[in-house]
Amino acid sequence: MADPPTVFVPLHHASRFVAHVGVIEEAGGQVAFVDIDDSDKGRAALARATAGAVGLDSFGADDFAVAPHLRAIITCTTGVDPIDLEAATEHGVMVGNTPDLCIEEVADHTLMLVLACYRRLPRTVYETRSQAPTRDGAIDTSEHWPRLRGQVAGLLGFGNIARAVATRCQAFGLRVIACDPFVDPFLARKLDVELVEFDHVLATADYLCVHLPLNPETRHCLNAEAFARMKSTAFVINTARGPIIDEPALVAALQTGQIAGAGLDVTEIEPIAEDNPLLDIPNALLTPHSAGYSQEASRWGPESAMRCAAAVIQGGRPRSIQNPAVLERLKT
């Protein structure tokens, strides 16, 4: 009797995925928890696997080259940036994700950072802790500090999370504009959001919120040139991926007052290094890549990935394929 199809799961994710092993077994497969950090064990697992259910794990051309039976890798995350999509496509491997993961959580966190920047919490908390507070606190009455209602939220990207952010911002009276060349303008108008060009978002936004995927086109798209186009009173909010922002350029923009501040849930290198200069900038608020967390989201990501893997071993597809060009390749 032939061995049942195998779904591999990286061993360091075992505690999150083990509750959903039955999904694979009911589909006629088996689960192998694999130490992918051990190259020999990782290659052996890839050589026999039909599918993989993973987290933010890296897979490149060398991995796909030793995986003749691999049909899909599905992440329990929204982002798939650690996976070489071109190499996966070349080897006929579908890459799926969990597109409906933590939409509400990240949208809430984004709004929290917007409100924190609006109320100058990064600086006022920093100054309150570093010196005895006065009755007026750290308020500088000459500072540009308008009320939130009527300000402009500029969204880079207008996917599921950005749309949820838009409705939250509108509830606080912000006008919302967005830049996303892949979105139907009719959908944006229906949500009372104006679609504009990249340069227009930079020049207009009072709160620039990043909701882009990380890929070669978006890496460092917020660089020194971009910050120079922004208002000196504007804030940058990033709950997407750290490398979308050129971090040294951001540090310089904050230190020189080129922009007013930043609220960041992600950084270029994570966990953030103790000597990262962002930690010492009073007008920067950092959280530890926690925007997407809730107990519900933590459970749903692995369950969704395993359900998609179960569909794959039965001859189906992941529900959200991030390298759609692979479908044409599979036809041939």
N, C-alpha and C positions, 0 to 999 in steps of 0.2 A: 504494500500500500504506500502511495506517495505521501511524503510529509505534508502537513497542512501549510498553507501560505503563512509566512512570518511577518509580523509587524515589529520592527525594533523601536525601542524607546531608550534614550540615553539614561544611564543608571542614575545620574544626579537629579533626574526628574521623577524617579520611581515613586516617591511618596505622593506626588500629585496625580500620577497616572494609574496607580495600582487599583484604585476603586473602579476603574472602567475596563479592566481586563476582560470582563464578561461580555462586553460589547463585541470584542474581536472573536472570542470563543464562540459566541452565538452565530457569528458570520462564517464559522468554519475555519478560523485561523488560530494562530498562537502568537503570544507576545514574548519577545526576548528583551530583557533589560540588559543593556550593553554598556560597558565602560568605554565610551568612544574616545576618551583621552588616552587610552592604550591603543596605539596605532594597529597592532596585530589583531586585537579583539575587535576593533572598529571595522577593519577591512574584512574580517571573517563574517561579521554580522551583515555588512553591506553585500557581500557576495551571495548570501542566501535570502536576503529580504525581498519581499514584494512591496512593502510600504514602510514608511517611517513616521512616527508621531513624535514631534520634537518641540523644543522651545526656541530660544534665540541661540541656536547652535550653528556653527559654520560648516558648510559643505561646498566643496569646489570641484574642479574638473577631475582631479586625482581620485576623489571619492566616487564620483559617478562612473569613472572608467572601470572600477572594480565591482560594479553592481549591475550585472547583466539582467537580473530579474526585477530590478527596482522600477516600479511604475509611478510612485508618488512619494513625496515627502510633504507632510502637513504640519504646520506650526500651530501651537496653542496660543499664538500671538497674532496681532494685526500685522506687524512688520515682518518682512522676510529678507531684510537687507543683508544678513550674514550668509545668505545662500547665493551662489553664482547662478543666476537665472539663465544666462546664455549657455553655460555648460550643461545645466539641467535640460534645457531644450534640445541641445545637440545630442544628448543621450536619451531623449524621449521620456524624460521624467517630469511629470506634472508637479508643480509646487503650489500647494494650497495653504490658506491661512484661516484665521477665525475672524471674519470681517465685522461681526457684530459684537466683538469683545470690548468691554469697558468703555462703550461710547458715553454713557451717562457719567461714569466716574471721571474720565478725562475732561469732559465738558465742564463738570462741576469744578474740577481742580483748576482748569483754565480761568474760569470766572473768579475763583478765589484769588488767583495771582493778579488778575486785572484789578480786583477790588483792593488787594494789598498794595499794589503800586499806586492806585488812585489815592489811597489814604496815607501814602508815604511810609508804610509800615517797615520796609527794610531799613530806611535811615532812622526813623524815629525810635524804633526798638533798639537799634545799634547805639544811638546816642543816649537813650535812657539808661542802658546798661553800662555805658562807659563813663557817665558823669551824673551828678545829682540832678534830677529833673527840676525845672522851674515851673511856675504856674502855666506859662505859655508853651512849655515843652520845647520841641525843636522846630517850631513854626517860624518860618521866615516870611513875613508879610509881603516882601517884595518878590517872592517866588511866584511863578506862573502856576496857579493851582485852582483851575476852574472846577465847578461841580461836574459830576459824571454825565448827567443827562445832557444830551446834545453833542457829546464827544463822538469821535469816529473810531469804531473797531475795524481794523483791516485784517482780513483773514487770508493767509497764504495757504491755498488749498481749500476746497469746498466739498470734501467728502462727508461721511456720516458724522464724524466728531465735530467738524467745523460747522455743520448745519445745526447740531445741537447747541454749540456755542453761540451761534447767531441768535437763536430764540432766547437764550438766557440774556445776552447782551441787550437785545431789543426790550426785554422786560424791564431793564434798568434805564431805558431811554436812550441808549446808544444807537447811532446810525451805523449800519453795517455795510461794508463793501468787501468784495472778495476777488481774488485772482486765481483762476483755475481754467486753463484752456480746454479742459476735457469735460466741462460741465455744460449741460444744455442751458442756455440763457433763460428759457421759459421756466425751468425749475427754480432758478435764482429769483426771477421776478415773482413767482408764486410765493416765495418765502420773504419777499420784500427786501431782497439783497441785490445790490448793484454789482454786476461783474465788470471789472476794470483791468487794465494792464498792470504789469508788475511795477513799473515806475510810478504809476498813479497811486498804488497802494502805499508804496514807500513814502511818497511825498505828502499823503493825505492823512494817514492813520495817526491817531493819538495813542492807540494801543495796537501794536502789530502782533498778531497771534499766529504762530507757526503750526500748521497742520499738514505738512507735506510728508510723503514717504521719502526715505533716504535712498538715493540712487546717484549715479554719476552726474546727472543733470542738476540735482538739488544740493549736492555736497558743496558747502561753503557758498551757497548762493547769497547768503547774508554775510557780506564781506565789507572791507573798508569802504569800497565804492558805494555799496548799498547804504551803509550807515551815514555816509556823507549826504545822501539824498533825503534823509529823514528829518523831521522836525527836531530841533534841539529839546523840545518839551515832550517828545514821544517816548514810550516804553515798549520794550520787546518782551513778548511772552512766548516761551518755547516749551511745549509739552509733547513734542514729536520725537525727534532724534537730535542728539547733540551736534554731530558733524554737519548738520545743515548750516550751522553758524560757524564762521571762522572765529574761533575763540580769542586769539590774540587781538584781532580787530575789534571784537566786542569789548575786551578789557580796555583797549585804548579809547574807544568811543565813550565808555563810561567814565574813565579817569579824566578825560579832557572836557567832559560836559557836552560832547557832540550829540548824545541822547540823554534822556533824563534818568533812565533806570531800566532794570530788567527783572523779570520773574522767570526762573528757569527750573524745570523739573529734570532736565537732562543736560549733560555736559559731553564734551568730545571724548574724554576718557572716564570710564566709570568702573568702580567707584571713584569719586573725585579725589585727587591727590591732596594731601594736607597742605602743600605749598602752592596750590592753585590760587592765583591772585584774585579770582572772583570772590573767594571767601573773605577777603579783607576790604572789599569795596562796599561802603555803607549803603549805596543805592541799588544793590543787587540782592535779591531774595532767592535762595536756592533750596529745593527740596530733593530728596534722594531717589529720583525716578520712581516715585510712588503714586503718580497720578492715576494709573490704571487699576489700583488695588481696591478691591472689596472682596468680601468672602464669596459673594455670588460670582464675580468675575474670575476669581481664583479657581473656582470649581468648573465653570463653564468652558474655559479654554481647553483643558485636557479632555473633557468629555466630547467637545466638538471635534477635536483632532482625531480622537479614537473613532468616533462615528464616521468621519470621513474616510479614515483608514479602512474601516470595515466595509464601506461601500466600494473602495478600490479593490480589495481582495476578492470581492464578488463580481468584479468586472465593470464597476462604475467609475465615477470621477469624484474628486473633492468638490464641495459646493461652491468654492471660490478659487479659481485658478489664476495665479499671479503671473504665469508665463503662457498666455493663451496661444502664442505661436506654436507651442508644442502640439496642439491639437491637429494642426495641418501636417506636422511631421509624423504623428501617429497614424494618420490616414494613409500615408504612403509606406 
